[in-house]
Amino acid sequence: MERFGVTKANARQFGKFLLVGLSNTGLTLAVILVLLWLDTPLLVANVIGYGAGFVNSFIWNRRWTFGSTGAVWRETIVYSGVWLGSYLLQMGALLVCSRWLLLNDSLSTIVAMAFFTGPNFLGNKLLTFRKRAP
C-alpha cells in the first residue's frame, strides 16, 4: 500500500484522526443543542460547543491517534496554532465556494472541510505531535 509515501501506519493513523473528528462533531453538536435547549444565546453555545470539541480533539489525538508523550504545554500551543491555521484555510475555501463559485451552503461546507482536515492532520503529525529523536 506504500504509494506516494502512504504507508499502512499512516493510513491507520489518519483513520484514527477521522474517528476523533467524528466524535468531535457529535460532541460539539450535542453541547450546542443542550445549551440552546437551556436557552443559552446561540453565539455563546457555539463557542462553548466548539471549545469542548477542541479539548476533546486535543486529548484524543494526543493520546490515541499520535501516541504523544511530549510536553503538554508546548503541544497545546502548537496544536492551537495548527487548528487556527486549518480553520482559516477552511473559512477561505468556504467563502470561495459559496461566494465566488456559487455552490450551495451544504456543498460549500463539505468541500471546505477538506481544507481543514488534511492540513490539520499533517500539521499535527509533523509539528504538534512529531516524534523527536532521543
QUIVEN-V600899 format. One record per run of one state. SS is the DSSP state (A for helix, B for strand, O for the rest). FROM is the first residue (numbers start at 1). TO is the last residue. If there is no record, write none. Layout:
BEGIN
SS/FROM/TO
SS/FROM/TO
END
This chain:
BEGIN
O/1/2
B/3/3
O/4/5
B/6/6
O/7/7
A/8/37
O/38/41
A/42/65
O/66/71
A/72/100
O/101/104
A/105/128
O/129/134
END
